[in-house]
Amino acid sequence: MDHSDRLSAVLTRFVSEPIAPVAQTADAAAMSRGEPGLPERFSWRQQEYRILDVMETWTSIGPCCSGSREKYHRKHWYRIRTEPKQIMTIYCDRQPRRGGCAKSRWWIYIVDVG
């Protein structure tokens, strides 16, 4: 079962909103491997969440923006369990978009509701 099959089997709510990692809570070991530092805590909609468990991880790969044939990790995805009790899929955008939320690297993609 791939990710899209698994996600469709669970009742989810599409969110696509930025989150604010709490300062000094990033995973330094991941950053030393060249991966994003998943925050231990983050704020979303004026509520602070603590990540209790990373249930699954995967990446999205895309072509080089300069026209080369190389492929790069574009997004790092995490299916997480939090306190307060939620199951969410969040991701880190390695190349945040220009405009609107240009500085937002961390996003909630979906929240399980069932």
C-alpha positions, 0 to 999 in steps of 0.5 A: 500500500503506498502513501496515497492508498493509506491516506485515503483509508483514514478520515483526514482533514486537509489543512495546508497551513504553516506551523511555527517550530519552537526555538531550540527544539530542532533535531540537531542529529538530523541536521548534521546528516543534512536533513531538516531538524524536526522540531520537538514542539511547534505552534499551530492555530495558537496551540503548542504541540509536542511530537510524541512519536514519528510514525513514518517518514518519506521524501518527495524528489524533484528535478533541479531548478537550473535545468540539470538532470539531477534530482533533489529532495524537495520535501521531507514528510513526517506522520506524527503523533502529538500531545495534545492528542492528534495524528498529523502529516507535516512536512518541511519544504526545503525551498520555501515559495516566494511571496505570501509565506516565503519564510515558512518551511514547516507545514501541516498537510493533513490532520486525522479526524477518525 
